Amino acid sequence: MQIAMIGLGRMGANMVRRLQAGGHSCVVYDVNPAAVDAMASEGAHGVHSLDDLVAALVPPRQVWIMVPAAFVGGTVDRLATLLEPGDTVVDGGNSWYHDDVDRAAALVDRGLFAVDVGTSGGVHGLERGYCLMVGGHPDAVARLAPVFDTLAPGVGAAGRTPGRDGEPATEERGWLHCGPPGAGHFVKMVH
């Protein structure tokens, strides 16, 4: 699956590495050109503007934001002017869940999907996987399931819950759709 990552600090860069190792195609952007160039040297498609990032993606686009909470709003606002109906904006940082609800409403008015992901795992997530608490419209979450499956630890990371049979549910694989926009960051806040 093709996905963009905005923000290439330790978490964002390691998430790109894990996604690429899982077979995903990543388009990457950061305000620091050296961070973009470093990820491009590892096989990502590096771009140096949000306009170029959107142009490099095939619709419907999936754009994951992994920046400090203070910069999420401006990034979402700019993306909203560039993306097309059916595209999805994922906030994987530590935003306040009330902000997620407001941003989702503004994006829905433009025909866009908003997904918030409380992301736990820190710098060890590259090797161990990330626990993902997801909020958003079910269709957008379902479309992103291959990404969540790749980022999450997977079933082998812990013993299976006794009494469970059949195909492991997403929560057993390390990610959970917690509810509508805002729910992912709410659960992350209280965990």
C-alpha positions as a LaTeX table, in Angstrom:
\begin{tabular}{lrrr}
\hline
Residue & $x$ (\AA) & $y$ (\AA) & $z$ (\AA) \\
\hline
Met1 & 0.00 & 0.00 & 0.00 \\
Gln2 & 1.19 & 3.53 & $-0.69$ \\
Ile3 & 1.21 & 5.93 & 2.27 \\
Ala4 & 2.79 & 9.28 & 3.04 \\
Met5 & 4.55 & 10.13 & 6.30 \\
Ile6 & 4.92 & 13.74 & 7.38 \\
Gly7 & 7.42 & 14.07 & 10.22 \\
Leu8 & 10.62 & 12.05 & 10.23 \\
Gly9 & 11.78 & 12.29 & 13.81 \\
Arg10 & 12.70 & 9.08 & 15.60 \\
Met11 & 9.12 & 7.77 & 15.68 \\
Gly12 & 8.15 & 8.81 & 12.15 \\
Ala13 & 11.38 & 7.58 & 10.58 \\
Asn14 & 11.19 & 4.23 & 12.36 \\
Met15 & 7.57 & 3.82 & 11.33 \\
Val16 & 8.59 & 4.39 & 7.71 \\
Arg17 & 11.32 & 1.77 & 8.10 \\
Arg18 & 8.84 & $-0.74$ & 9.52 \\
Leu19 & 6.30 & 0.02 & 6.78 \\
Gln20 & 8.90 & $-0.39$ & 4.04 \\
Ala21 & 10.13 & $-3.65$ & 5.56 \\
Gly22 & 6.50 & $-4.79$ & 5.42 \\
Gly23 & 6.27 & $-4.05$ & 1.69 \\
His24 & 4.55 & $-0.65$ & 1.76 \\
Ser25 & 5.58 & 2.24 & $-0.48$ \\
Cys26 & 6.30 & 5.41 & 1.52 \\
Val27 & 6.37 & 9.02 & 0.35 \\
Val28 & 8.08 & 11.10 & 3.03 \\
Tyr29 & 8.30 & 14.77 & 4.00 \\
Asp30 & 9.83 & 16.72 & 6.86 \\
Val31 & 10.66 & 20.39 & 7.37 \\
Asn32 & 14.28 & 19.22 & 7.74 \\
Pro33 & 15.53 & 18.36 & 4.22 \\
Ala34 & 18.33 & 16.21 & 5.66 \\
Ala35 & 15.74 & 13.93 & 7.31 \\
Val36 & 13.98 & 13.51 & 3.95 \\
Asp37 & 17.24 & 12.77 & 2.18 \\
Ala38 & 18.20 & 10.21 & 4.83 \\
Met39 & 14.93 & 8.30 & 4.38 \\
Ala40 & 15.22 & 8.55 & 0.59 \\
Ser41 & 18.63 & 6.87 & 0.87 \\
Glu42 & 16.78 & 3.98 & 2.56 \\
Gly43 & 14.31 & 3.60 & $-0.30$ \\
Ala44 & 11.50 & 6.02 & 0.53 \\
His45 & 10.27 & 8.53 & $-2.04$ \\
Gly46 & 11.45 & 11.81 & $-0.55$ \\
Val47 & 9.76 & 15.13 & $-1.33$ \\
His48 & 10.47 & 18.64 & $-0.09$ \\
Ser49 & 6.99 & 20.19 & 0.01 \\
Leu50 & 3.44 & 19.19 & 0.90 \\
Asp51 & 2.40 & 20.00 & $-2.68$ \\
Asp52 & 4.96 & 17.49 & $-3.99$ \\
Leu53 & 3.88 & 14.95 & $-1.38$ \\
Val54 & 0.25 & 15.06 & $-2.51$ \\
Ala55 & 1.28 & 14.98 & $-6.18$ \\
Ala56 & 3.36 & 11.83 & $-5.57$ \\
Leu57 & 0.41 & 9.88 & $-4.14$ \\
Val58 & $-2.17$ & 7.89 & $-6.07$ \\
Pro59 & $-5.79$ & 8.55 & $-5.00$ \\
Pro60 & $-7.32$ & 7.70 & $-2.67$ \\
Arg61 & $-4.38$ & 9.10 & $-0.71$ \\
Gln62 & $-3.38$ & 8.10 & 2.82 \\
Val63 & $-1.34$ & 10.78 & 4.61 \\
Trp64 & 0.01 & 10.05 & 8.10 \\
Ile65 & 1.11 & 13.03 & 10.22 \\
Met66 & 3.72 & 12.33 & 12.90 \\
Val67 & 4.63 & 15.81 & 14.13 \\
Pro68 & 4.45 & 17.53 & 17.54 \\
Ala69 & 0.87 & 18.37 & 18.56 \\
Ala70 & 1.48 & 22.11 & 18.19 \\
Phe71 & 2.05 & 21.67 & 14.45 \\
Val72 & $-0.76$ & 19.23 & 13.63 \\
Gly73 & $-3.49$ & 21.84 & 13.12 \\
Gly74 & $-1.54$ & 23.87 & 10.59 \\
Thr75 & $-0.47$ & 20.73 & 8.76 \\
Val76 & $-4.04$ & 19.42 & 8.57 \\
Asp77 & $-5.31$ & 22.81 & 7.39 \\
Arg78 & $-2.73$ & 22.90 & 4.59 \\
Leu79 & $-3.43$ & 19.31 & 3.55 \\
Ala80 & $-7.16$ & 20.06 & 3.43 \\
Thr81 & $-6.48$ & 22.54 & 0.62 \\
Leu82 & $-4.42$ & 20.00 & $-1.36$ \\
Leu83 & $-6.22$ & 16.68 & $-0.94$ \\
Glu84 & $-9.29$ & 15.45 & $-2.82$ \\
Pro85 & $-12.54$ & 13.85 & $-1.64$ \\
Gly86 & $-11.94$ & 10.27 & $-0.51$ \\
Asp87 & $-8.41$ & 10.94 & 0.77 \\
Thr88 & $-7.52$ & 10.25 & 4.42 \\
Val89 & $-5.50$ & 12.27 & 6.93 \\
Val90 & $-4.08$ & 10.25 & 9.84 \\
Asp91 & $-2.87$ & 12.05 & 12.98 \\
Gly92 & $-0.51$ & 9.62 & 14.69 \\
Gly93 & 0.88 & 12.06 & 17.24 \\
Asn94 & $-0.39$ & 13.09 & 20.65 \\
Ser95 & $-3.19$ & 15.50 & 19.80 \\
Trp96 & $-5.99$ & 16.30 & 22.21 \\
Tyr97 & $-9.04$ & 14.25 & 21.28 \\
His98 & $-11.32$ & 17.32 & 21.21 \\
Asp99 & $-9.07$ & 18.76 & 18.49 \\
Asp100 & $-9.45$ & 15.49 & 16.55 \\
Val101 & $-13.24$ & 15.80 & 16.64 \\
Asp102 & $-13.09$ & 19.40 & 15.38 \\
Arg103 & $-10.55$ & 18.60 & 12.66 \\
Ala104 & $-12.54$ & 15.57 & 11.52 \\
Ala105 & $-15.69$ & 17.69 & 11.15 \\
Ala106 & $-13.80$ & 20.22 & 9.02 \\
Leu107 & $-12.28$ & 17.47 & 6.86 \\
Val108 & $-15.61$ & 15.70 & 6.39 \\
Asp109 & $-17.02$ & 18.96 & 5.02 \\
Arg110 & $-14.38$ & 18.66 & 2.27 \\
Gly111 & $-15.12$ & 14.98 & 1.62 \\
Leu112 & $-11.98$ & 13.83 & 3.43 \\
Phe113 & $-11.57$ & 11.19 & 6.13 \\
Ala114 & $-9.85$ & 11.84 & 9.46 \\
Val115 & $-8.27$ & 9.06 & 11.49 \\
Asp116 & $-6.51$ & 9.58 & 14.82 \\
Val117 & $-4.05$ & 7.01 & 16.10 \\
Gly118 & $-2.70$ & 6.93 & 19.61 \\
Thr119 & 0.70 & 5.38 & 18.93 \\
Ser120 & 2.64 & 3.61 & 21.69 \\
Gly121 & 5.99 & 1.94 & 21.25 \\
Gly122 & 8.45 & 4.79 & 21.14 \\
Val123 & 11.84 & 4.24 & 19.61 \\
His124 & 11.56 & 0.49 & 20.25 \\
Gly125 & 8.55 & 0.21 & 17.92 \\
Leu126 & 10.71 & $-0.41$ & 14.87 \\
Glu127 & 11.68 & $-3.82$ & 16.21 \\
Arg128 & 8.81 & $-4.63$ & 18.58 \\
Gly129 & 5.90 & $-2.96$ & 16.80 \\
Tyr130 & 3.55 & $-0.22$ & 17.91 \\
Cys131 & 0.34 & $-0.53$ & 19.92 \\
Leu132 & $-2.21$ & 1.47 & 17.93 \\
Met133 & $-5.43$ & 2.94 & 19.32 \\
Val134 & $-7.47$ & 4.08 & 16.32 \\
Gly135 & $-10.37$ & 6.50 & 15.98 \\
Gly136 & $-12.16$ & 7.27 & 12.74 \\
His137 & $-14.77$ & 6.33 & 10.18 \\
Pro138 & $-14.95$ & 2.54 & 9.73 \\
Asp139 & $-14.34$ & 2.77 & 5.96 \\
Ala140 & $-11.13$ & 4.75 & 6.41 \\
Val141 & $-9.95$ & 2.45 & 9.20 \\
Ala142 & $-10.63$ & $-0.62$ & 7.05 \\
Arg143 & $-8.66$ & 0.89 & 4.16 \\
Leu144 & $-5.71$ & 1.47 & 6.50 \\
Ala145 & $-5.86$ & $-2.01$ & 8.09 \\
Pro146 & $-2.82$ & $-3.29$ & 6.12 \\
Val147 & $-0.77$ & $-0.36$ & 7.47 \\
Phe148 & $-1.96$ & $-0.96$ & 11.03 \\
Asp149 & $-1.20$ & $-4.68$ & 10.72 \\
Thr150 & 2.35 & $-3.88$ & 9.61 \\
Leu151 & 3.01 & $-1.33$ & 12.34 \\
Ala152 & 1.47 & $-3.40$ & 15.16 \\
Pro153 & 3.45 & $-6.08$ & 17.03 \\
Gly154 & 1.39 & $-8.97$ & 15.64 \\
Val155 & 0.06 & $-12.09$ & 17.31 \\
Gly156 & 3.48 & $-13.56$ & 18.04 \\
Ala157 & 4.44 & $-10.64$ & 20.32 \\
Ala158 & 2.40 & $-12.03$ & 23.22 \\
Gly159 & 0.58 & $-15.22$ & 24.03 \\
Arg160 & $-2.87$ & $-15.61$ & 22.54 \\
Thr161 & $-5.82$ & $-15.00$ & 24.85 \\
Pro162 & $-7.01$ & $-18.38$ & 26.19 \\
Gly163 & $-10.26$ & $-19.52$ & 24.64 \\
Arg164 & $-9.92$ & $-17.51$ & 21.44 \\
Asp165 & $-10.20$ & $-19.51$ & 18.25 \\
Gly166 & $-10.05$ & $-18.65$ & 14.58 \\
Glu167 & $-8.43$ & $-15.69$ & 12.91 \\
Pro168 & $-6.90$ & $-13.33$ & 15.50 \\
Ala169 & $-8.85$ & $-10.09$ & 15.92 \\
Thr170 & $-7.10$ & $-6.77$ & 15.39 \\
Glu171 & $-6.67$ & $-6.20$ & 19.12 \\
Glu172 & $-4.78$ & $-9.50$ & 19.36 \\
Arg173 & $-2.52$ & $-8.25$ & 16.57 \\
Gly174 & $-1.82$ & $-5.00$ & 18.44 \\
Trp175 & $-4.29$ & $-2.44$ & 17.13 \\
Leu176 & $-7.89$ & $-1.57$ & 17.94 \\
His177 & $-10.53$ & 0.57 & 16.25 \\
Cys178 & $-11.77$ & 2.36 & 19.37 \\
Gly179 & $-14.61$ & 4.35 & 17.78 \\
Pro180 & $-15.26$ & 7.60 & 15.89 \\
Pro181 & $-12.76$ & 10.43 & 15.37 \\
Gly182 & $-11.12$ & 11.34 & 18.66 \\
Ala183 & $-11.52$ & 7.88 & 20.18 \\
Gly184 & $-7.97$ & 6.75 & 19.40 \\
His185 & $-6.34$ & 9.71 & 21.12 \\
Phe186 & $-8.83$ & 9.51 & 23.99 \\
Val187 & $-7.87$ & 5.88 & 24.68 \\
Lys188 & $-4.17$ & 6.75 & 24.37 \\
Met189 & $-4.68$ & 9.56 & 26.89 \\
Val190 & $-6.20$ & 7.25 & 29.50 \\
His191 & $-4.01$ & 4.17 & 28.94 \\
\hline
\end{tabular}
